[in-house]
Amino acid sequence: MRSELINVNHSGNKSVRIKHIDNNRLISSFHFHDMCELVWIERSQGKRIVGDHIGNFEDDDLVLMGPNLPHIWQNDKSYEDLDDKLVKSTVIYFSIDFFSLLTDDQSVLTLVEDLVSRASRGLAFEKDTSRKVKAILLGLEDNDGFENIVAVVEIIKILARAKDFKYLSSITFKNQYDEKDSNRINKVYQFLMKNFHNDIHLNEVAELCNMTPNSFCRFFKMRSQKSLTQFINEIRVGHACKLLQSEDYSIADVCYASGFNNPTNFNKFFKAIKGMKPSEYRNRLNS
């Protein structure tokens, strides 16, 4: 099965669709759709963009995204270069009116409506909820049988009642993309996520969209709600946070591996985005 978190097929007007991904690479394009999407990463690592959130994903990540929330998931090159690389994931799509087709119990519908509302920003669930959902997902079959529908209902119930989650996208984010924008911005995001550790010049990024540098800057900031420089620095700082988890890398190693040209800029931008220096971040991890 192709490992694409895209192209939601409403075949037969189904309110629920389950997809199992088992491949050697995660293939994802920047996209959005009118379904809720739950992604459980059984095995994979890389970068994700959800709304205006830029971060990392790894094994056992569990994320729920509401309708029309733009997103893209992509493996790090270091992961793709591994000899034993393997991507395993389960994706569940469900419509926002799924429960209204099952029940008219207002307390249930209110609980689900609240979950969908919160998921409009993207929700990343912590280990306790991830563990509960993982146990159910591992038991799902490839068919669309009755058991799978029951399992999805149970999963949504767990997510609706969970308290151990964090929002991904900011409360002020609004989807400014249309289908034409998605095709253009997908090229940009894929390029930046693959090349953030290199020097990136405005001209080469603007050429991806066949725009002048000035036109591209206006286009990019209006859609992403960030400047190109800010966007790149957030990718780099996110990658640095991942490397700082390992004592195998010195602070200087992390600086250059994340695409910064000198420690001064690294410390400056890291503190601006994370609110602390890289050394303080590592100390908090260790403690």
N, C-alpha and C positions, 0 to 999 in steps of 0.2 A: 504494500500500500504506500502511495506517495505521502511523504511527510509534509503536507501543506496545511497550515492553520488558516484556510481561506476557502472561498467558493462554497458558501452554505447553500445546500441544495434543498429546496422546499418540496421535494418529490412527494406527491400525494398529500400535500398540505400537512405534513407531520409537525406536531408541536415539539417533538423531542428528536434529536439526532445524536448518536454516539459514534465517535470515530477513534479507532486505536491506531497509533503511529508506532511503527517498528522499522527503523531504517538507520542508515549510517550518517545522516545529516538532516538537520532541521531546515526545511525550505519554507520560508514565510515571506509574504509581501505585505507592505503597509496597506491596511484595509480597515473597513468597518462594515457593519451590517445591522439588520434590525432584530437580531436574536441576542439573548444573553449567552455568554460563552464562558464555560468553566474549563480551565486548563490545569491538568495535573502533570507535572514533569516527573516521570518515574526515574529517568536517567538522561541527563543532558546538562550542558552549561553554556552560558552565553550572555547576550545583552537583550533587553526588552525595552520597548518604548510603548507606554500606555498613556494616551492623552499627552500631557506635558511631563509625565514621569519618565526618567531615564535611569535604568538600573540594571542589576545583574539577576540572572536566574540560575538555579542549580537543582540537584536532585531533590525530590520531594516538595518542590515549590507548588503551591496551590493558589490560583488566582481566578477570581470571578470578575468578568467585565460585562457591563450593561450594554443595551442596544446603542448602536451608533457611536461607540467609543473607539476611536482609531487606535490601532496597535500593530506592532511588528515584533517578532521574536527571531533571533538569529544566533547561531553558534559562534563562539569565539574561534579565531583561526587556530589558536593553540589547542583547542578541543578537536577541531577537524583534523589536525595533524597527528593525533594519537593513533597508534596502531589498532587499539581495541575500542575505538570510538563507536558508540552506539546510542541512538536516540530512541527512547521509549516514552510514550506519552499517551494520555487519554484526554480527549476533548469532548465535552458535552455541550450541545446547543439546545436551548429551550426557549420557547416564545414567552412573552410576558403575560399572555392570557392562558398559559398552560393550566394553572390551578383553577382558573374560573371555569374551565371545561370539566373539572373533576368535582368541584364542590361550590356551594353557595354560602358556606360558613364564613361569616364576615371576619371573625377573629383570625382565621387561617389566611384569608385573602389580604388582610391588613399586614400581617407578618411578612408575607411574600412581597407585597408592594413596597414595604420598607426596605427589604433586602435589595430589590431591584433599584430602588432609588439610591441607596448607598453605593451599589455596584456601578452607578453611572460615572463614578470616579475611579473605578477599579479597586478591588479588595484583595490584599494578599493575606492569607490566613497563616497563623503560626502553627507550631508543631502539634499541639493537642488536637486541633480541628483537622489538620492535615492527616494525622494518624487515623482518625475515625473515618474520614472520607476514603483514604487509601485502602482500608480494609474492605470497603464496599466496592471500590473501583476494580480491585484485583479479582473480584468475583464476577464481573460483568462478562457476558458472552458477546460474540460478534453479531448475533442475530438481534432482531428488534422484538424479542418476546416479552411476555407479560412481566417476567422477573426483572427485566431491565427498566421497565416503567416504574415498577415498585421501588427499585434501587434509586432511581433518579429522584423520586419523591422523598425518600429517606435522606438523600444527600442534601436536597434543598432545605429540608427541615433542620438538619444539622447546621447548615450555613446561616440560616435565618436566625438561629438562636445563639450562634457563636459570638463570643466577646473578644476572642484573641485574634484580631485582625488589624491591619493598618491600611489607610487610604494610600493609593498610589498617585493619582493625578490631583492637582490642586483644586480647591473649591471654585476657583475663578475660571478654570479652563472651559472653553466652549469649542465645539467642533466646527471649524471654519472651512473644512475641506469639502470638495465635491469630487465626483469620479475622475474628472480630468486632472484635478490637483493631485489625487492619490497616485496616479501613474507617474507624475513628475517627481513628487516628493519621495516616492518609493526609491527612485534611483539615487536621490540625494542621501536618504537615510542609510541605504545599503552601503553606499560608498563611504560615508562617515564612520559607520560601525566597523568597517573592514580596515580603514586607513587612519583611524584616530591617532595611532602611535607615530605616524609620520607627519612631516610638515604639510599642512593643507592650505592651499591658496584659493582665495575667493574666485579668481578667474576660472579655475578648473571645475569648481563646484557649479558656478553659474552656467558653464558650457553644458553641463548635464541636462539642464532645462532649456537650452537654447535661448538664454537670456543675457542681457548685459549685466555686469556686476551690480549696478544701482537698482535695476529692476528686480533682480533676484533677491537682493537684501530686503526690499519692501515686501515682495511675495513671501519670502521665508518667515519674516517676523510676523506678518499678518496671520499666516497659517499656524505656525508653531508657537507663536506668542513669546518667542525668544530670538535674540540675535544669533547669527551663525557662530560667532565667537563663544557666546554663552553656552550654546548647545554643545559645541565641541568640548569645551572645558568640563561640562557636566558628564559627558561620556568618559573623558579621561579621569576625572576624579572618581567616578563610579568604578572604573577599572582599578584604580589605585586602592580603593577600599577592599577590593577582592584580593589584591596582592599583599596588602598589609596583614591579612589574616595568617600569612605564613612567615615564620622567622627565617626562612631561606633567603629572603630578599632584604637587603638594607634599605633604609629610607631613600638613599641615592639611587639604588637599583629600581625601586618603585617609581621614582620621579621620571627617569628616562624611559622605562618600559611603558609608561602611561602616556608618553608623547610630549612631556614638558622638556624644554631645552635647558633649564637650570633650576636648582633647588629653590631659589628665591621666588620665582613665579609659581612653582609647585606649591610652596607653603602659602603663598598669597591666595591663590585660587582655591586651594583645598579648604582653607579656613573660611573663605567667603561663602563656600557652598555647604560645608559640613559644620561650620561654627567652631572648629578647633583645628589645631595643627595635626599633620600626619602622625607625629610621634605621640600626641595625646590620644589620637584615635586608636593607635596600636596598643597603648597602655590600657585603655578601657577594655579592649578586646581581651587582653591577657588577664585582666582582673575579674 
